[in-house]
Amino acid sequence: MTPDDAHARRNATDLAYIVSRFTNVHAAIRCKLQTDSDITLREALLLDAELEERDMQLPQSLRHRLEQHAEETAVMLKGVSHRYRDFWTARIDDHYRWCRILVNELLLTQAGPFSSEDAAQRSSHSTSSRGRQRIYAVAFPSNPTNPHSSKK
């Protein structure tokens, strides 16, 4: 087993643990076992921080690279697709993105209302948040706040 393979397995194991914790938090909320929004917000922030740390520690060999295409398809955003070293890495990254989207939705529902200026200021502080915005744009194309939405 190469060092990259060992790191890929460790990465997947760490992500599975984070996803299982998110699933437990989400289930507790849905079943009304957890009604304290402060506790839920703290847990969501912790999950978000762990996902961020996992992303920052990911070696370059496990990261995707962007490929520009002349023609755009439904799986691309502005003619750009992601290229991975193998299918396993692509699947793990897909699970990471969906978990990140769901944790961010939980944060948004628990944090309460904030202005668009607050959102712009928060998103300017992190490269990963800009990445999440692109992921959200593709994952939820019918959202009326999505600039790429066909339903405006």
Secondary structure, 3 states (H helix, E strand, C coil): CCHHHHHHHHHHHHHHHHHHHHHHHHHHHHCCCCCCHHHHHHHHHHHHHHHHHHHHHCCHHHCCEEEECCCCCCCCECCEEEECCCHHHHHHHHHHHHHHHHHHHHHHHHHCCCCHHHHHHHHCCCHHHHHHHHHHHHHCCCCCCCCCCCCC
